[in-house]
Amino acid sequence: MKVELKNIHKWFGKVHANDGITLTIPSGTIQGILGENGAGKSTLMKILSGFIQADEGTIILDDQPVTIKTPSDAIHYGIGMLHQDPLDFPPLRVIDNFLLGHQGGLFPDRKSVKKTLLELEEQIGFKLDPEAYVDRLTVGERQQLEILRLLWLGAQVLILDEPTTGISASQRQSLFAALKILSEQGKAVIFVSHKLEEIAGICDRVAIFRAGQMTGEAEAPYNLDELVRMMFGKPVAVEGRVCAGCADEVLCVENLSIEDYRLKIRNVNLTVCAGEVIGLAGMEGSGQRHFLRSLAGLIRPVGGSVKVNQKEMFGKNYQHFLKAGVKYVPASRMEEGLIAGLTLTEHFVLVDEEQGFFINRERAQKLTNDRIGDFLIRGTPASRVEMLSGGNQQRALLALLRSPLRLLLMEHPTRGLDIESSIWIWGKLKERCKQGTSIIFISSDLEELLQYSDRILVFFNGKVSQQLDAATTSVEDLGQLIGGKGL
């Protein structure tokens, strides 16, 4: 199915999110949509998939103008969208989620549906157990389920919004192979991303967005420097490595053991100095998140020792760790980090030092304006946090951190962010390091781990590698360990 978008405009208040976008996507093509955070990529895709409506412009499918007011309209016309967060029901089984939206009556033939599901899986190389519960699946497997469901509902145009966020390298390879098969079947695949290497590896053509406008188009093979220039209007350079010395010990972990119903981590040892950055690598669910949360008092270990500033913290809760200068920044910004419905001003008031029983609104307004300026947040004091882009939500989380901090624990600090935002975030984090803050972070981006870590620990099914010197470790070395080889 050929897709044409003509002169699409969308405003959110004073923000012109899509400014006259015109784009043609031929059938049988993997079309990349590339741009920085807040460039208007997701807005355009939500218009095409019926989640929001354009203020101006026309959508044309196979040379016929159509009106798409709802996601139901979109799937009726053969358009399905895979969102960044899976739209499923975790307490239900795979087969039950697969049935969602199907017009098969109140009592569908489950045996026939199961057969169809397995046939679809075989066609595109996925392997899901129809009877498995969705809450036991990884993010990548839940993504596969949603793709299969959309295909069964008749999708001829498949939109994927940042689909590699939170999935493993092997799942990404499986996804890319499936997208190639779908494009060969004549389907139009729209791949929204900010990652240049993914666009170059999977897309036949790409449209580049910046500040709500489409700044250019290109076809494979790509000149990556030119794509960066169209994304940001300038070259973007990554800072060189700066290794920390060890003048002051911040954290000492000895023989730490953690258990839950499916994973056991045994006898982890780690010493972290002031200003040092430690990266934690591994496939999702390998134990690195358990370890990080145990260092914040969010999970209670079953044995060992955790000392912060020479003080034993084993068994203490998060409030005790906070008082010791430890702060945890989760990957799920809206679920755990920020509060939907509250403005930026209200967030800064909540974390500000107490100034009496009543809120000093003038002081709160000045504080918020200062933080918005210092952290380059694209929003106003009255902006509700759920309306910010992912990059601006991450900037807001950093702006909420108090000073000084001794230890900063972060899950995927740049997940879903474009190159420039990632570099900016790490610039701010390195400023903290210069002030003596130590950082331990989880990332699925191997290049990020090698670029910004001083040392790296690799987790595999609860096992933990020896400490690796990031400066002398390669992507291939990390990949081998992440897969369990050499542990």
VOGU-3710 file (C-alpha; in Angstrom, 3 decimals, decimal comma):
1> mkvelknihk> 0,000/0,000/0,000  1,338/3,416/-0,998  1,020/6,165/1,609  0,991/9,892/0,838  0,920/12,643/3,459  0,295/16,105/2,048  0,809/19,417/3,877  0,186/18,009/7,364  -0,043/20,595/10,156  -0,550/19,992/13,866
11> wfgkvhandg> -0,455/22,485/16,742  -0,370/21,826/20,474  -1,095/25,273/21,855  1,735/27,471/20,569  3,884/24,500/19,567  3,785/23,746/15,839  4,534/20,012/16,110  4,074/19,279/12,374  4,672/22,165/9,999  3,546/21,382/6,459
21> itltipsgti> 4,844/17,795/6,195  4,595/16,226/2,726  5,900/12,677/2,301  5,318/9,736/-0,051  6,015/6,148/1,060  5,858/3,495/-1,702  4,625/-0,027/-0,971  7,325/-2,655/-0,372  9,571/-0,033/1,249  11,120/0,319/4,688
31> qgilgengag> 10,841/4,072/5,212  12,933/5,641/7,946  11,728/8,678/9,893  14,770/10,224/11,564  14,954/13,193/13,890  15,892/14,548/17,284  13,578/14,220/20,284  10,596/16,531/19,884  11,128/16,872/16,120  7,551/15,814/15,315
41> kstlmkilsg> 8,142/12,193/14,246  5,757/10,531/16,688  3,119/13,232/16,177  3,008/12,540/12,435  2,754/8,791/13,010  -0,054/9,239/15,540  -1,937/11,275/12,920  -1,476/8,526/10,323  -2,585/5,837/12,815  -5,650/7,743/14,038
51> fiqadegtii> -4,590/8,479/17,627  -4,740/12,219/16,965  -6,068/14,259/14,056  -4,224/16,779/11,910  -5,342/20,402/11,983  -4,671/20,653/8,243  -3,579/18,317/5,470  -4,553/15,154/3,593  -3,813/11,432/3,923  -3,893/9,446/0,655
61> lddqpvtikt> -3,744/5,624/0,507  -3,243/3,996/-2,907  -4,232/7,282/-4,587  -7,487/7,590/-2,596  -7,939/10,373/0,021  -9,105/8,980/3,362  -10,254/10,349/6,696  -8,719/8,635/9,742  -10,261/9,741/13,028  -9,536/6,743/15,262
71> psdaihygig> -7,127/3,780/15,486  -10,108/1,637/14,456  -10,384/3,664/11,243  -6,654/3,207/10,669  -6,729/-0,591/11,021  -9,815/-0,638/8,762  -7,664/1,008/6,096  -4,780/-1,384/6,806  -2,595/0,835/9,017  -1,235/-0,529/12,304
81> mlhqdpldfp> 1,116/1,148/14,758  3,521/-0,438/17,215  4,022/2,075/20,023  7,084/2,542/22,233  5,174/0,966/25,140  3,384/-2,307/24,282  -0,410/-2,019/24,198  -1,276/-5,359/25,764  -2,738/-6,928/28,900  0,091/-8,596/30,868
91> plrvidnfll> -2,170/-10,753/33,118  -3,576/-12,515/30,008  -2,008/-15,196/27,807  -0,401/-14,577/24,419  -3,372/-16,124/22,592  -5,843/-13,886/24,476  -3,914/-10,742/23,588  -3,644/-11,927/19,985  -7,455/-12,066/19,806  -7,892/-8,420/20,865
101> ghqgglfpdr> -9,702/-6,371/18,244  -10,674/-9,373/16,111  -14,236/-9,413/14,798  -14,742/-13,125/15,480  -17,770/-13,086/17,764  -18,030/-13,705/21,481  -16,672/-17,272/21,372  -13,848/-17,501/18,811  -12,449/-20,845/17,663  -9,293/-20,797/19,792
111> ksvkktllel> -7,838/-23,870/18,109  -8,090/-22,216/14,688  -6,745/-18,922/16,049  -3,784/-20,696/17,656  -2,988/-22,366/14,332  -3,091/-18,980/12,577  -0,799/-17,459/15,201  1,780/-20,229/14,801  1,645/-19,928/11,013  2,256/-16,169/11,202
121> eeqigfkldp> 5,162/-16,743/13,581  6,732/-19,211/11,174  6,354/-16,807/8,244  8,363/-14,034/9,876  10,616/-15,989/12,222  9,100/-15,267/15,646  8,787/-17,892/18,391  6,112/-17,263/21,024  4,254/-19,800/23,135  0,517/-19,070/22,640
131> eayvdrltvg> -0,222/-20,233/26,193  2,491/-18,138/27,903  1,401/-15,239/30,104  2,382/-11,859/28,693  3,778/-10,629/32,016  6,489/-13,297/31,670  7,600/-12,039/28,247  10,449/-9,631/27,581  9,763/-6,249/25,967  10,991/-7,657/22,648
141> erqqleilrl> 8,619/-10,633/22,832  5,680/-8,397/23,703  6,614/-6,314/20,681  6,597/-9,422/18,496  3,119/-10,280/19,782  1,814/-6,835/18,860  3,272/-7,097/15,330  1,626/-10,499/14,845  -1,706/-9,149/16,086  -1,585/-6,150/13,729
151> lwlgaqvlil> -0,745/-8,388/10,770  -3,673/-10,677/11,615  -5,958/-7,643/11,743  -4,919/-6,883/8,169  -2,181/-4,255/8,478  -0,583/-3,412/5,130  1,235/-0,416/6,570  3,177/-1,096/9,760  4,436/1,861/11,834  7,143/1,174/14,426
161> depttgisas> 7,906/4,044/16,830  11,417/3,656/18,324  11,029/-0,154/18,235  14,522/-1,046/19,481  14,183/0,814/22,781  14,581/-1,711/25,587  15,160/-4,840/23,494  18,277/-7,003/23,287  20,685/-7,193/20,334  19,392/-10,640/19,322
171> qrqslfaalk> 15,774/-9,440/19,453  16,718/-6,453/17,310  18,220/-8,787/14,704  15,048/-10,889/14,741  12,920/-7,753/14,353  14,970/-6,440/11,424  14,795/-9,812/9,653  10,991/-9,821/10,058  10,686/-6,276/8,680  12,684/-7,289/5,598
181> ilseqgkavi> 10,274/-10,178/5,013  7,239/-7,907/5,394  8,603/-5,342/2,928  9,303/-8,132/0,430  5,634/-9,102/0,771  4,730/-5,606/-0,465  3,887/-4,027/2,874  5,018/-0,486/3,675  7,068/-0,378/6,874  7,633/2,976/8,596
191> fvshkleeia> 10,577/2,848/10,997  10,751/5,826/13,384  14,122/6,256/15,092  16,835/8,677/16,155  19,599/6,068/15,766  21,648/6,579/12,629  23,164/3,093/12,593  19,704/1,477/12,675  18,390/3,668/9,877  21,463/2,825/7,797
201> gicdrvaifr> 21,111/-0,889/8,548  17,418/-1,425/7,811  15,829/1,442/5,825  15,621/1,790/2,040  15,000/5,524/2,343  14,735/8,105/5,108  13,000/11,421/5,809  14,714/13,736/8,294  12,762/15,920/10,732  13,831/18,922/12,791
211> agqmtgeaea> 11,632/21,222/14,920  8,402/20,039/13,294  9,601/20,337/9,701  10,958/17,812/7,221  14,450/19,037/6,391  15,337/16,487/3,733  15,165/12,971/2,318  17,821/10,440/1,340  18,113/6,931/-0,073  20,526/4,145/0,866
221> pynldelvrm> 23,512/4,096/0,961  23,614/7,092/3,293  26,129/9,783/4,116  25,781/9,712/7,921  27,454/13,091/8,417  24,905/14,648/6,086  22,033/12,996/7,985  23,381/14,450/11,245  23,615/17,882/9,672  19,981/17,689/8,502
231> mfgkpvaveg> 18,880/16,462/11,968  20,610/19,162/13,997  21,678/21,825/11,522  25,313/21,337/12,602  27,927/18,624/13,194  27,680/16,758/16,520  30,854/15,600/18,254  31,253/13,137/21,131  33,497/14,159/24,035  36,680/12,227/24,622
241> rvcagcadev> 37,126/9,861/27,551  38,122/11,341/30,904  39,062/8,716/33,509  38,571/9,397/37,208  41,246/8,931/39,819  40,567/7,292/43,190  40,984/9,885/45,905  37,883/9,008/47,920  35,943/5,736/48,263  32,183/6,266/47,894
251> lcvenlsied> 30,827/2,717/47,685  32,134/-0,640/48,862  30,174/-3,811/48,046  31,420/-7,110/49,487  30,001/-10,572/48,739  26,574/-9,127/47,976  23,900/-11,764/47,277  20,392/-11,108/45,946  17,517/-13,508/45,328  14,033/-13,449/43,897
261> yrlkirnvnl> 11,708/-16,197/42,680  13,596/-16,712/39,402  17,091/-15,270/39,805  20,000/-15,617/42,203  23,023/-13,294/42,247  25,939/-14,408/44,375  28,964/-12,724/45,961  29,329/-9,501/43,957  32,287/-7,321/44,950  32,763/-3,736/43,819
271> tvcagevigl> 34,542/-0,622/45,073  33,652/2,731/43,511  35,651/5,928/43,925  34,453/9,522/43,844  33,844/10,687/40,269  34,033/7,186/38,815  31,498/5,789/36,318  30,600/2,090/36,388  28,543/0,562/33,553  26,325/-2,493/33,971
281> agmegsgqrh> 25,747/-4,576/30,830  23,625/-7,629/30,077  20,467/-8,817/28,428  17,243/-7,670/30,046  16,463/-9,711/33,149  20,043/-10,872/33,715  20,315/-9,313/37,175  21,805/-5,882/36,629  18,562/-4,120/37,597  18,301/-6,163/40,811
291> flrslaglir> 21,884/-5,234/41,672  21,347/-1,518/40,985  18,150/-1,386/43,029  19,821/-3,183/45,935  22,400/-0,374/46,029  19,553/2,089/46,593  17,692/0,167/49,281  14,818/-0,640/46,909  15,573/-4,374/47,084  16,772/-6,077/50,247
301> pvggsvkvnq> 19,818/-8,307/49,637  20,058/-11,687/51,372  23,727/-11,429/52,282  26,908/-9,400/52,095  27,802/-5,792/52,816  26,964/-2,416/51,239  28,895/0,587/52,573  28,342/4,180/51,478  30,969/6,635/52,733  32,334/3,882/55,007
311> kemfgknyqh> 28,898/3,488/56,653  27,152/0,085/56,557  23,820/0,339/54,705  22,907/-3,340/54,343  19,183/-3,896/54,919  18,332/-0,184/55,134  15,523/1,304/53,037  15,625/3,951/50,305  15,094/6,854/52,718  18,314/5,963/54,553
321> flkagvkyvp> 20,184/5,764/51,237  18,772/9,161/50,213  20,082/10,722/53,427  23,494/9,198/52,657  23,569/11,007/49,299  22,386/8,149/47,045  19,794/8,828/44,353  18,093/6,378/41,994  16,823/7,455/38,539  14,557/4,802/36,941
331> asrmeeglia> 14,197/4,056/33,234  10,394/4,359/33,382  10,228/8,133/33,591  6,455/8,491/33,927  5,785/5,340/35,966  8,452/5,840/38,638  10,320/9,096/38,050  7,726/11,822/37,423  4,081/12,366/38,409  1,561/12,628/35,581
341> gltltehfvl> -0,782/15,589/35,940  1,703/17,771/37,806  3,514/20,714/36,224  7,234/21,325/36,169  6,783/23,959/38,878  4,960/21,495/41,124  7,741/18,927/40,661  10,453/21,413/41,645  8,423/22,496/44,684  8,149/18,863/45,805
351> vdeeqgffin> 11,918/18,287/45,783  12,933/21,741/47,012  14,218/22,168/50,548  11,422/22,977/52,947  10,900/26,721/53,398  8,056/26,679/55,896  4,439/25,530/55,891  3,316/27,634/52,914  4,717/27,538/49,368  6,557/30,666/48,306
361> reraqkltnd> 5,159/30,897/44,780  7,537/33,637/43,678  10,519/31,564/44,806  9,053/28,435/43,151  8,568/30,293/39,857  12,151/31,578/39,889  13,531/28,137/40,763  11,581/26,538/37,919  12,636/29,147/35,373  16,272/28,729/36,450
371> rigdflirgt> 16,124/24,914/36,112  14,352/25,110/32,738  17,114/27,435/31,509  20,004/25,482/33,025  18,787/22,125/31,677  17,425/23,406/28,342  13,984/21,915/28,951  11,582/22,652/26,106  8,588/23,587/28,204  7,181/26,229/30,528
381> pasrvemlsg> 6,689/26,212/34,315  3,034/25,341/33,656  3,841/22,383/31,338  2,547/19,058/32,636  5,368/16,530/32,568  3,455/13,917/30,543  3,227/16,415/27,676  7,015/16,722/27,398  9,019/14,648/24,922  11,134/11,769/26,275
391> gnqqrallal> 14,300/13,842/26,059  12,759/16,718/27,988  11,387/14,354/30,623  14,916/13,030/31,113  16,266/16,580/31,397  13,565/17,306/33,978  14,612/14,244/36,007  18,206/15,479/36,048  17,056/18,971/36,992  15,208/17,492/39,995
401> lrsplrlllm> 18,392/15,971/41,457  19,702/17,732/44,538  23,323/18,701/45,090  25,588/17,405/46,374  25,174/13,696/45,614  27,613/10,957/46,511  26,223/8,170/44,328  23,872/8,390/41,336  22,244/5,145/40,164  20,632/5,291/36,703
411> ehptrgldie> 18,697/2,903/34,517  19,214/3,563/30,801  19,981/7,300/31,137  19,726/7,955/27,375  17,182/5,339/26,276  15,038/6,752/23,488  17,120/9,930/23,144  18,738/11,313/20,000  22,494/11,770/19,619  22,621/15,425/20,636
421> ssiwiwgklk> 20,405/14,863/23,703  22,500/11,849/24,738  25,722/13,863/24,513  24,113/16,720/26,448  22,852/14,349/29,180  26,319/12,831/29,605  27,853/16,287/29,671  25,654/17,088/32,681  26,463/13,753/34,315  30,200/14,283/33,843
431> erckqgtsii> 29,827/17,683/35,536  28,466/15,768/38,536  31,483/13,447/38,394  33,845/16,429/38,542  32,040/17,457/41,743  32,772/14,022/43,250  29,563/12,148/42,414  30,007/8,508/41,411  27,676/7,028/38,802  26,558/3,445/38,242
441> fissdleell> 24,311/2,998/35,209  22,604/0,286/33,170  22,566/0,481/29,385  21,736/-1,823/26,493  23,812/0,411/24,188  27,277/-1,145/24,086  28,850/1,942/22,527  27,484/4,081/25,362  28,893/1,693/27,961  32,355/1,753/26,393
451> qysdrilvff> 32,336/5,509/25,771  31,307/6,726/29,219  32,293/4,012/31,716  35,571/3,675/33,544  34,802/0,036/34,359  32,059/-2,391/33,295  30,349/-5,364/34,925  28,506/-7,835/32,673  25,525/-9,811/34,011  24,269/-13,098/32,545
461> ngkvsqqlda> 21,492/-15,088/34,242  22,628/-13,896/37,677  26,330/-14,445/37,012  28,618/-11,418/37,113  31,828/-10,957/35,147  35,146/-9,723/36,410  35,471/-5,949/36,229  36,413/-4,806/32,717  38,486/-1,757/31,848  36,242/0,081/29,373
471> attsvedlgq> 39,216/1,685/27,612  40,621/-1,713/26,584  37,347/-3,590/25,959  35,713/-3,940/22,530  32,073/-4,228/21,476  32,813/-7,831/20,447  34,210/-8,624/23,914  31,066/-7,244/25,565  28,801/-9,073/23,125  30,469/-12,411/23,936
481> liggkgl> 30,078/-11,903/27,691  26,479/-10,696/27,379  25,728/-13,947/25,572  27,228/-15,941/28,436  30,519/-16,880/26,784  33,540/-16,582/29,044  31,579/-16,033/32,278
//
